[in-house]
Amino acid sequence: MNPSKVILVQPPIEDFYLTKKRTLPYGLASIAASIREKGFDVEILDALATNKSKTIDYPKEFSYLKAFYGKKDITSFSLFHEYKHFGYSYEHIGTKIREKKPFLVGISSLFTAYCDQALKTAQTIKKFYPHCQIVMGGHHPTMFPEEILSCAEIDFVLRGEGEFSMGLLCQALKNGSNLEQIPGIAFKKDNSLFISDPYWLKDLSCLSLPATNLFKHDFYQRKKRGSTAIVSSRGCPMQCTYCSVSASSSHAPPFRQRKIEDVINEIENQTINHDIGFIDFEDENLCLNKKWFLSLFTNIKNLSANKKIELRAMNGLYPPAIDEEIVSLMKESGFKTLNLSLGSTSKDQLKKFKRPDVRASFESALCLAQKYNLECVSYIIAAAPGQTAQSSLDDLLYLAQKRTLAGLSVFYPAPGSLDYQFCETNSILPKAFSLMRSTALPLNDTTSRIEAVTLLRLSRIINFLKHLIDTRGSIPEPKPFPGKSKISLSDRQDLSKKLLQWFLHDGKIRGAHPSGEIYTHITDTALTQQFIEKIKTIQVAGIK
């Protein structure tokens, strides 16, 4: 065993799809920098930094999804089909750990839906190299330390933010000193559990720059250039009930913004050492503090002027915080797309979400985006507890009339959020942690699962309509389905256009198998008929 070697692991995941530009192990890089400063030799084993994937069987608890996703669809209205293991195999991870012989392995478990993969990673590592100790951190262990420590292979949990605590744990294990003084730690002690409260850093300026040299930059590329993430603030002061990071959640991190010079130093460090062409700001609420935002992005504009770096804030921007001064600076800094958080247009639903009605500022943001030649993606939530499919359909039709892509997110209970507590209290919480994800259509409440999947497909149809308006200038006329069981698959767009015409005629959303077979998806017919009737009464807008 190497007494100074630490390996931080991002586990593989199992799901219907993976967006690799959102999986950069930024948190592990920040922790790596902190423990490296204390003299330890640290590596990141990023099991997602590979194009390897393997189709696997649906888990038993997912069996109800086969009716919705079970047949492959190559049209523009397709959702998901194959359930996959994304990333390196568990055996590969175990072999790498055995080769490196670390005294400590840290495993991230950020999302409850993927906690099984994090636990299996720990079990495999201990099987291949039982001499190491394992600590797990991230949102899931922060919320469920008892559950994690019930796994025999897990020695420690660090709750909350781990940069400071991980360094102390490394030193304590090396020196044999007291563990109980480490902020946020949980571990087994004398046939019981010692569990500390989550720890949140008071001052983000104490952090070292993330050890981004440990990233596999060749994998995280976009348009043949490197991509990266920046977190310029942590936490969120808003009260949204569906969010585990909001100020209303049971283990909410406080809202803190980094010093501007620290963010600039981090960007400079990454762009000097690597050809970075894309930066995603992973903040929960990037432009809430206008003075801070303007100062930060004025500096970024000057920094990136000659580098042609595209910027994005993919977690979503809060429309009331957006004005022309901000949009103008975003354009000058390198933004090409605004990701806007709408939530809902229903006053009743917004009250449940504890969100204001932002339609006026949202529409203003869309106008500014058009003025400055920025595209928009706008997000709504559907199938939340107490939410009706009718209100979500109204949200979609509202977005259909705006110059924006429609992003529909199916609600999932995020542990720590007020809505998670509501679901638990009202016995509508999914039975397994693995179901806490949008793709699982986790609730079957006031919006049924069949309504939720119908809304998802209708959002695809709306975006295809927008594409046709931008490329062909109009929506095609409805046509009856000719009754053929097979069709030529030579052109995906023309094929999708035919299926759209049939849908507008009879309300049936069809799919096309790679064999050419045409089949009908399971949908809520009342909802699709309402959509067809209402789409006739509005003017659908393109995206550009």
C-alpha positions in Angstrom: 0.0 0.0 0.0 1.2 3.5 -0.8 0.7 5.6 2.4 0.5 8.9 0.5 -1.6 7.8 -2.5 -5.3 8.9 -2.8 -7.6 8.1 -5.7 -10.8 9.9 -6.3 -13.4 8.0 -8.3 -16.3 9.2 -10.5 -18.3 6.0 -10.8 -20.1 4.7 -14.0 -23.8 5.3 -14.3 -26.7 3.3 -15.6 -29.5 5.1 -17.5 -31.2 5.6 -20.8 -28.8 8.4 -21.9 -25.7 10.3 -20.8 -24.8 13.9 -21.6 -21.0 13.8 -21.3 -20.5 17.6 -21.3 -22.4 17.6 -17.9 -20.2 14.9 -16.3 -16.9 16.7 -15.9 -15.8 15.7 -12.3 -15.3 19.4 -11.2 -16.0 18.7 -7.5 -13.4 15.9 -7.4 -10.9 18.3 -9.0 -11.5 20.8 -6.3 -11.1 18.2 -3.6 -7.9 16.9 -5.3 -6.3 20.3 -5.2 -7.0 20.7 -1.5 -5.5 17.3 -0.5 -2.6 17.7 -2.9 -1.6 20.9 -1.0 -1.2 18.7 2.1 1.4 16.6 0.4 -0.6 13.7 -0.8 -0.3 12.1 -4.3 -3.8 12.2 -5.8 -5.4 11.0 -9.0 -8.9 11.1 -10.4 -10.2 7.9 -11.9 -13.1 9.1 -14.0 -15.1 6.1 -15.0 -17.3 8.2 -17.3 -14.4 9.6 -19.4 -14.8 7.0 -22.1 -17.1 6.3 -24.9 -17.7 2.8 -23.7 -21.3 1.8 -23.0 -23.1 -1.5 -22.8 -26.8 -2.2 -23.2 -28.1 -4.0 -20.1 -31.5 -5.2 -19.0 -34.0 -2.9 -17.4 -33.8 -3.1 -13.6 -36.9 -4.9 -12.2 -38.2 -1.7 -10.7 -38.2 -0.2 -14.2 -40.3 -2.9 -15.8 -43.3 -0.5 -16.2 -41.2 1.7 -18.5 -41.0 -1.0 -21.2 -44.5 -0.1 -22.3 -43.4 3.5 -23.0 -39.8 3.0 -24.1 -39.6 -0.6 -25.3 -39.4 -0.2 -29.0 -36.7 1.7 -30.9 -37.7 4.8 -32.7 -35.5 6.7 -35.2 -37.8 9.7 -35.7 -37.5 13.2 -34.3 -40.2 12.3 -31.7 -38.2 9.4 -30.1 -37.5 9.4 -26.4 -35.4 6.5 -25.0 -35.1 2.8 -25.7 -32.0 1.0 -24.5 -31.0 1.0 -20.9 -27.2 1.2 -20.7 -24.1 1.0 -18.4 -22.1 4.1 -19.3 -18.4 4.1 -18.5 -15.8 1.7 -17.6 -16.7 -1.7 -16.0 -16.5 -2.2 -12.3 -13.8 -4.7 -12.9 -11.7 -2.1 -14.7 -12.0 0.3 -11.8 -11.1 -2.5 -9.3 -8.0 -3.4 -11.4 -6.8 0.2 -11.6 -7.1 0.6 -7.8 -5.2 -2.6 -7.2 -2.4 -1.4 -9.5 -2.1 2.0 -7.8 -2.4 0.6 -4.2 -3.9 3.8 -2.6 -4.4 4.0 1.2 -7.6 5.9 0.6 -10.2 5.9 -2.1 -12.9 8.7 -2.4 -16.0 7.9 -4.3 -18.5 10.6 -5.4 -22.2 9.9 -5.2 -23.9 13.1 -6.4 -27.3 11.9 -7.5 -29.6 9.5 -5.5 -30.7 7.8 -8.7 -27.2 6.5 -9.3 -26.3 5.5 -5.7 -26.4 1.8 -6.6 -23.5 2.3 -9.0 -21.5 4.2 -6.4 -22.0 1.4 -3.9 -21.2 -1.3 -6.4 -18.0 0.6 -7.2 -17.1 0.6 -3.5 -17.8 -3.1 -3.2 -15.7 -4.0 -6.3 -12.8 -1.9 -5.1 -12.7 -3.6 -1.7 -12.9 -7.0 -3.5 -9.9 -6.2 -5.7 -7.9 -4.3 -3.1 -9.2 -4.8 0.5 -6.3 -2.9 2.0 -7.6 0.5 1.2 -10.2 2.5 3.1 -13.1 4.1 1.3 -14.9 7.4 1.9 -18.0 8.5 0.0 -19.2 12.0 -0.4 -21.8 14.0 -2.4 -25.4 14.9 -2.1 -26.7 11.4 -1.6 -24.3 10.4 1.3 -25.0 13.9 2.8 -28.7 13.1 2.9 -28.5 9.4 3.8 -25.3 8.7 5.8 -26.9 5.7 7.7 -27.9 4.1 4.4 -24.4 4.5 3.0 -22.6 3.2 6.1 -24.8 0.1 6.2 -22.6 -1.0 3.2 -19.8 -2.9 4.8 -17.3 -1.7 2.2 -17.8 2.0 3.1 -15.6 3.2 6.0 -16.4 6.9 6.1 -18.9 9.5 4.8 -18.1 13.2 4.4 -21.3 15.3 4.5 -21.5 18.7 2.8 -18.6 20.2 1.0 -15.5 18.0 1.1 -12.5 20.2 0.2 -11.5 21.0 3.8 -12.7 17.8 5.4 -11.0 15.4 2.9 -7.6 16.9 3.7 -8.2 16.5 7.4 -9.3 12.9 6.9 -6.1 12.1 4.9 -4.0 13.5 7.6 -5.9 11.8 10.4 -5.6 8.4 8.8 -1.9 8.9 8.1 -1.2 10.1 11.7 -3.7 7.9 13.6 -5.4 11.0 15.1 -8.9 11.6 16.2 -11.6 11.4 13.5 -14.4 13.0 15.4 -13.0 16.5 15.0 -13.3 16.3 11.2 -16.2 18.5 10.0 -19.0 16.6 8.3 -17.6 13.1 9.0 -19.7 10.0 9.6 -18.3 6.6 10.4 -18.9 3.4 12.4 -17.9 3.5 16.0 -18.4 0.9 18.8 -21.3 -0.9 17.1 -23.0 2.5 16.4 -22.6 5.4 14.1 -20.9 8.7 14.6 -22.6 11.3 12.4 -21.7 14.9 12.1 -23.8 17.7 10.6 -23.0 18.6 7.0 -20.2 21.0 6.6 -20.3 24.1 4.4 -17.3 26.3 3.7 -17.8 29.8 5.0 -15.2 31.4 2.7 -14.7 30.1 -0.8 -11.6 32.2 -1.3 -9.7 29.7 0.9 -10.0 27.1 -1.9 -7.1 26.2 -4.2 -7.8 26.2 -7.9 -9.3 22.9 -9.0 -6.8 20.4 -10.2 -8.1 20.4 -13.7 -4.9 18.9 -15.0 -6.3 15.6 -13.7 -9.2 15.8 -16.2 -9.2 13.7 -19.3 -9.4 16.8 -21.6 -9.3 14.7 -24.8 -12.6 13.1 -23.8 -14.4 16.2 -22.7 -14.2 17.9 -26.1 -16.8 20.0 -28.0 -16.3 20.8 -31.7 -12.7 19.5 -31.5 -11.7 21.9 -28.7 -11.7 21.3 -24.9 -14.6 22.0 -22.7 -14.8 22.7 -19.0 -17.0 23.8 -16.1 -16.7 26.7 -13.7 -18.7 27.1 -10.4 -18.5 30.8 -9.5 -21.1 30.6 -6.7 -22.6 27.9 -4.5 -26.1 27.5 -3.1 -29.2 29.5 -4.0 -31.3 31.9 -1.9 -34.5 31.0 -3.6 -37.2 28.8 -2.0 -38.2 26.5 -4.9 -39.9 23.4 -3.4 -38.5 20.9 -6.0 -34.9 21.8 -5.5 -32.5 20.2 -3.0 -30.1 23.2 -3.2 -32.7 25.9 -2.5 -32.8 27.8 0.8 -35.9 25.8 1.8 -34.2 22.4 1.6 -33.4 20.5 4.8 -29.7 20.5 4.2 -29.3 23.6 2.1 -25.8 25.0 1.5 -25.7 28.8 2.1 -25.5 31.0 -0.9 -22.0 32.3 -1.5 -20.3 34.0 -4.4 -16.6 33.6 -5.1 -14.3 36.6 -5.4 -14.1 37.7 -9.0 -10.3 37.5 -9.1 -10.5 33.9 -8.0 -12.9 33.0 -10.8 -10.7 34.8 -13.4 -7.6 33.1 -12.1 -9.3 29.7 -12.5 -10.4 30.5 -16.1 -6.9 31.8 -17.0 -5.3 28.7 -15.5 -7.6 26.4 -17.6 -7.4 28.4 -20.9 -3.6 28.9 -20.8 -2.9 25.2 -20.2 -5.6 23.8 -22.5 -7.3 24.8 -25.7 -10.7 25.4 -24.1 -13.6 26.3 -26.5 -16.6 25.8 -24.2 -17.2 26.8 -20.6 -20.4 25.9 -18.7 -21.1 27.9 -15.6 -22.7 25.3 -13.2 -24.0 28.0 -10.8 -27.6 27.5 -9.5 -28.3 31.3 -10.0 -25.6 33.0 -12.0 -26.9 36.5 -12.6 -28.9 37.1 -9.4 -26.4 39.7 -8.1 -26.2 42.1 -11.0 -23.2 44.2 -9.8 -21.2 41.0 -9.2 -22.2 39.5 -12.5 -21.4 42.6 -14.5 -18.0 42.9 -12.9 -17.2 39.2 -13.4 -18.2 39.0 -17.1 -16.6 42.3 -18.0 -13.3 40.6 -16.9 -14.2 37.4 -18.7 -15.0 39.3 -21.9 -11.6 40.9 -21.8 -10.0 37.5 -21.1 -11.7 35.5 -23.8 -11.8 38.2 -26.5 -9.2 36.4 -28.7 -9.9 32.8 -27.6 -13.4 32.4 -29.2 -14.8 30.6 -26.1 -18.5 29.8 -26.1 -20.0 30.3 -22.6 -23.2 28.7 -21.3 -25.2 28.5 -18.1 -26.9 25.1 -18.5 -28.5 25.0 -15.0 -30.8 27.8 -16.1 -31.0 31.6 -15.7 -33.7 33.3 -13.6 -35.6 35.7 -16.0 -36.3 38.5 -13.5 -32.5 38.9 -13.1 -32.0 39.5 -16.8 -32.0 42.9 -18.4 -30.4 44.4 -21.6 -27.2 45.3 -19.8 -26.7 41.7 -18.8 -27.8 40.2 -22.1 -25.5 42.6 -24.1 -22.5 41.6 -21.9 -23.4 37.9 -22.2 -23.3 38.2 -26.0 -20.0 40.1 -25.9 -18.5 37.5 -23.5 -19.3 34.5 -25.7 -22.8 33.3 -24.9 -24.7 31.9 -27.9 -27.6 30.4 -26.1 -29.7 31.4 -23.0 -31.0 28.6 -20.9 -34.1 30.1 -19.2 -35.9 28.8 -16.2 -39.7 29.3 -16.6 -41.0 26.6 -14.3 -44.7 27.0 -15.1 -47.2 29.5 -16.3 -49.9 28.2 -13.9 -50.5 30.5 -10.9 -51.7 27.5 -8.8 -48.6 25.5 -9.7 -46.2 28.4 -9.1 -47.7 28.8 -5.7 -47.0 25.1 -5.0 -43.4 25.6 -6.3 -42.9 28.8 -4.3 -41.9 30.5 -7.4 -43.1 33.9 -8.8 -44.8 34.3 -12.1 -41.9 35.3 -14.3 -43.7 35.5 -17.7 -43.2 39.3 -18.1 -39.5 39.1 -17.5 -39.3 35.8 -19.4 -40.8 37.4 -22.5 -38.5 40.4 -22.1 -35.5 38.1 -22.0 -36.7 36.4 -25.2 -37.0 39.7 -27.0 -33.5 40.7 -25.8 -32.2 37.3 -27.0 -33.6 37.9 -30.4 -32.2 41.5 -30.5 -28.7 40.2 -29.7 -29.0 37.1 -31.9 -29.0 34.5 -29.1 -30.9 31.3 -29.2 -33.0 30.2 -26.2 -34.0 27.0 -24.5 -36.7 27.4 -21.9 -37.5 24.9 -19.2 -40.8 23.9 -17.6 -41.5 21.1 -15.0 -44.2 18.6 -15.5 -45.7 15.7 -13.4 -44.9 17.3 -10.0 -47.0 16.3 -7.0 -50.4 18.0 -7.4 -49.7 19.2 -10.9 -52.1 18.4 -13.7 -51.3 17.4 -17.2 -53.6 20.1 -18.4 -51.6 22.8 -16.9 -48.4 21.3 -18.3 -50.0 21.2 -21.8 -50.9 24.9 -21.4 -47.2 25.5 -20.5 -46.1 23.7 -23.7 -48.5 25.6 -25.9 -47.3 28.9 -24.3 -43.7 28.0 -25.3 -44.9 26.9 -28.7 -45.7 30.6 -29.4 -42.3 31.9 -28.3 -39.0 31.9 -30.1 -37.4 29.3 -28.0 -36.9 25.5 -27.8 -39.2 23.9 -25.3 -37.4 22.0 -22.6 -39.8 19.8 -20.5 -38.4 18.2 -17.4 -40.4 15.5 -15.7 -40.3 16.1 -12.0 -38.4 13.7 -9.7 -38.2 13.9 -5.9 -34.8 15.4 -4.9 -33.9 14.3 -1.4 -33.8 17.2 1.0 -36.3 19.3 -1.0 -39.7 20.3 0.3 -41.4 18.3 -2.5 -39.5 15.2 -1.4 -40.8 15.6 2.1 -44.3 16.1 0.6 -44.1 12.9 -1.4 -42.8 11.0 1.6 -45.6 12.3 3.9 -48.3 11.5 1.3 -46.9 8.0 0.4 -46.3 8.8 -3.2 -42.5 8.5 -3.0 -41.0 5.9 -5.4 -40.1 2.6 -3.8 -36.5 2.6 -4.8 -33.7 5.3 -4.9 -33.0 4.3 -8.5 -36.4 5.7 -9.5 -35.5 9.3 -8.4 -34.9 10.4 -12.0 -36.9 12.0 -14.8 -36.5 9.1 -17.2 -38.2 6.8 -14.7 -41.4 8.9 -14.8 -41.2 8.5 -11.0 -44.7 9.8 -9.8 -48.1 8.4 -10.8 -50.1 11.2 -9.1 -52.3 13.9 -10.5 -50.3 13.6 -13.7 -50.3 9.9 -14.6 -47.2 8.3 -16.1 -49.0 7.9 -19.5 -49.8 11.6 -19.4 -46.1 12.4 -18.5 -44.7 10.4 -21.4 -47.3 12.0 -23.7 -46.2 15.5 -22.6 -42.6 14.5 -23.3 -43.5 13.4 -26.8 -45.6 16.5 -27.4 -42.6 18.7 -26.4 -40.6 16.8 -29.1 -43.4 17.5 -31.6 -43.4 21.2 -30.7 -39.7 21.5 -31.3 -40.0 19.7 -34.6 -42.7 22.1 -35.6 -40.4 25.0 -34.7 -37.6 23.5 -36.8 -40.0 23.2 -39.8 -41.0 26.8 -39.5 -37.4 27.9 -39.4 -36.3 25.7 -42.4 -39.5 25.5 -44.5 -41.6 28.4 -43.4 -44.8 26.5 -42.5 -46.4 23.6 -40.7 -47.5 20.8 -43.0 -51.1 20.0 -43.6 -52.7 17.0 -41.8 -52.9 13.8 -43.8 -54.5 10.4 -43.1 -52.3 7.5 -42.3 -52.1 5.4 -45.5 -52.2 2.1 -43.5 -48.8 0.9 -44.6 -47.0 -1.1 -41.9 -43.6 -0.2 -43.4 -42.0 2.9 -45.0 -38.8 4.0 -46.6 -36.3 5.4 -44.0 -34.1 7.3 -46.5 -34.5 10.7 -44.8 -35.2 11.2 -41.1 -36.7 14.6 -41.4 -39.0 13.7 -44.3 -40.1 10.6 -42.3 -40.7 12.7 -39.2 -42.7 15.2 -41.3 -45.0 12.3 -42.6 -45.5 11.1 -39.0 -46.3 14.6 -38.0 -49.0 14.9 -40.7 -50.6 11.7 -39.6 -50.5 12.8 -36.0 -52.2 16.1 -36.8 -54.9 14.1 -38.6 -55.7 11.4 -36.0 -53.8 12.3 -32.8 -51.7 9.1 -32.8 -48.0 9.6 -32.1 -46.2 7.0 -34.2 -42.7 5.7 -34.3 -40.5 4.1 -36.9 -38.3 1.1 -36.2 -35.0 0.8 -38.0 -36.6 -2.1 -40.0 -39.1 0.4 -41.4 -42.0 -0.8 -39.3 -44.4 2.0 -38.3 -46.1 1.5 -35.0 -48.1 3.6 -32.5 -46.7 4.8 -29.2 -48.7 4.5 -26.0 -50.1 8.0 -25.3 -53.0 9.7 -23.6 -55.4 10.2 -26.4 -57.4 12.9 -24.6 -54.2 14.9 -24.2 -53.1 14.5 -27.8 -56.6 15.5 -29.1 -56.5 18.6 -26.9 -53.1 19.5 -28.3 -54.3 19.1 -31.9 -57.3 21.3 -31.3 -55.4 24.0 -29.5 -52.4 24.1 -31.8 -54.8 25.2 -34.6 -55.7 28.3 -32.6 -52.2 29.6 -32.0 -49.3 30.8 -34.1 -46.3 28.5 -33.6 -43.0 30.4 -33.6 -39.7 29.1 -34.8 -36.5 29.2 -32.8 -34.4 31.7 -34.7 
